[in-house]
Amino acid sequence: MVDILMATYNSEKYIKEQLDSILSQTIANWRLVIRDDCSSDNTLEILKAYEAKYPEHIFVHQAKTNSGGADKNFFELINYALYDYVMFCDQDDVWENNKVELSLKKILALEQQYGNIPLLVHCDAKVVDDELNLISNSLFDFEQLSKTNTSINKLIAQNNVTGCTMMVNKTLLDMIKSPHKND
């Protein structure tokens, strides 16, 4: 089973497209955990409607107070992860329908090869405008990032790994979990 963690804040304009793209995944063994960060638009209402329609897949949590940013919202979300694999999801993305399947296959292959060590897999992303018109087939090319340099120093300094493109295993997630309690 895969946990998909989505942090939301005032995302009514794009959230339905993202939710629909997740619901269209080629595998069904995933759980979407959403933490809304005190949206002032209709985001929470949209999320609650999807949660009511897909209770086996979608779980919505509303923050009691605004966390102050997407990074803090995601760190709170990590505490809700239950499963062995976790993906991170931006509120304004649209996923290819095989994204979860391909990420899971890759991380399982790496675990087979290397054993139970902290692992992260990631992929490239297409760059689109706010109407989903294609700007570039590759974020790596668009940002002029190296696709082949995997040295840790380069990866840390050159933001190759975009949160919305990655899957981590539980071993890695446990290393980065926030000590904060769920709200």
C-alpha positions in Angstrom: 0.0 0.0 0.0 1.2 3.5 -0.8 0.4 6.7 1.1 0.1 9.8 -1.0 0.4 13.0 1.1 -1.1 16.2 -0.2 -0.8 19.6 1.5 -3.5 22.0 0.4 -4.2 25.7 0.9 -6.6 27.8 -1.2 -6.4 25.4 -4.1 -10.0 25.4 -5.3 -8.9 26.4 -8.9 -6.9 23.2 -9.5 -7.6 20.6 -6.9 -10.3 18.7 -8.7 -8.0 18.0 -11.7 -5.3 16.7 -9.3 -7.8 14.5 -7.3 -9.2 13.0 -10.5 -5.7 12.2 -11.8 -4.9 10.4 -8.6 -8.2 8.5 -8.8 -7.3 7.4 -12.3 -4.1 5.6 -11.3 -3.4 2.2 -12.8 -3.1 0.5 -9.4 -5.6 0.9 -6.6 -3.6 0.1 -3.5 -3.0 3.7 -2.4 -4.4 6.0 0.2 -4.5 9.8 -0.2 -4.1 11.7 3.0 -4.8 15.5 2.6 -4.1 18.1 5.2 -5.8 21.4 4.5 -3.9 24.4 6.0 -7.0 26.6 6.9 -8.0 27.5 3.3 -10.3 30.5 3.0 -11.8 29.4 -0.3 -13.8 26.3 -1.2 -10.9 23.9 -1.0 -12.1 22.1 2.1 -15.6 21.7 0.8 -14.3 20.2 -2.4 -12.0 17.8 -0.5 -14.8 16.7 1.8 -17.0 15.9 -1.2 -14.3 13.7 -2.6 -13.7 12.1 0.7 -17.4 11.3 1.0 -17.4 9.8 -2.5 -14.2 7.8 -2.1 -13.9 7.0 1.6 -11.7 3.9 1.0 -9.0 6.1 -0.7 -9.3 9.8 0.5 -8.8 11.0 4.1 -9.0 14.8 4.8 -7.6 16.5 7.9 -8.1 20.1 8.6 -5.4 22.0 10.5 -6.5 23.9 13.5 -4.2 26.7 12.8 -2.3 27.7 9.6 1.1 26.1 9.6 2.8 29.0 7.8 3.8 27.3 4.6 3.6 24.2 2.4 6.9 22.8 3.8 5.5 22.8 7.4 2.2 21.4 6.2 4.0 18.5 4.5 6.1 17.8 7.7 2.9 17.6 9.6 1.5 15.2 7.0 4.4 12.9 7.4 3.0 11.9 10.8 -0.1 10.5 9.1 1.8 8.1 6.9 1.0 4.5 7.8 2.3 2.4 4.9 5.7 1.3 3.6 5.9 3.7 0.7 5.0 7.4 0.6 4.6 9.8 -2.3 4.2 13.6 -2.0 1.6 15.4 -4.0 1.3 19.1 -4.9 -2.3 20.5 -5.0 -1.9 22.0 -8.4 -0.4 19.1 -10.3 -1.9 16.5 -12.6 -0.4 13.0 -12.5 0.1 10.6 -15.3 -2.2 7.6 -14.7 0.8 5.2 -14.1 2.8 7.4 -11.8 2.2 5.4 -8.6 2.7 2.1 -10.4 6.0 3.0 -12.0 7.4 4.6 -8.8 6.4 1.6 -6.7 8.0 -0.9 -9.3 11.2 1.1 -9.2 11.5 1.3 -5.4 10.6 -2.4 -5.0 13.4 -3.3 -7.5 15.9 -1.1 -5.5 14.9 -2.8 -2.2 15.3 -6.2 -3.9 18.8 -5.1 -5.0 20.0 -3.2 -1.8 17.8 -4.5 1.0 16.1 -2.5 3.7 18.0 0.8 3.4 16.6 4.4 3.1 15.5 4.8 -0.5 14.1 7.6 -2.6 13.1 7.4 -6.2 12.0 10.3 -8.3 11.1 11.1 -11.9 11.1 14.0 -14.3 8.0 16.2 -14.7 6.4 18.0 -17.6 6.1 21.7 -17.2 2.7 23.2 -18.0 0.9 26.5 -17.6 -2.2 27.1 -15.5 -4.3 25.8 -18.4 -2.3 22.6 -18.7 -0.7 23.7 -21.9 2.7 22.0 -22.4 5.7 24.3 -21.9 8.3 21.6 -21.7 8.3 17.8 -21.7 11.1 17.8 -19.1 11.6 19.9 -16.0 15.2 18.8 -16.0 15.7 20.3 -19.5 13.6 23.4 -18.7 15.6 24.1 -15.5 18.9 22.9 -17.2 19.4 20.2 -14.5 21.7 17.2 -14.8 19.8 14.0 -15.4 22.8 11.8 -14.8 24.8 13.3 -12.0 23.7 11.4 -8.8 26.5 12.5 -6.4 24.9 13.5 -3.1 26.7 16.9 -3.1 25.3 17.7 -6.5 21.8 16.6 -5.6 21.7 18.7 -2.5 23.0 21.8 -4.2 21.1 21.4 -7.5 17.4 20.9 -6.7 17.0 17.8 -9.0 14.5 16.0 -6.7 11.2 17.8 -6.7 8.9 16.7 -3.9 6.0 16.0 -6.1 8.0 13.5 -8.2 9.3 11.3 -5.4 8.5 8.2 -3.5 10.3 7.2 -0.3 10.3 4.0 1.6 9.4 3.7 5.3 13.0 3.4 6.3 13.8 6.8 4.9 10.5 8.3 6.1 11.2 7.2 9.7 14.5 9.1 9.6 12.8 12.4 8.7 9.5 12.2 10.7 8.7 15.3 12.6 8.4 14.9 16.4 5.2 17.0 16.3 1.9 15.5 17.1 -1.0 15.4 14.6 -3.5 18.1 15.0 
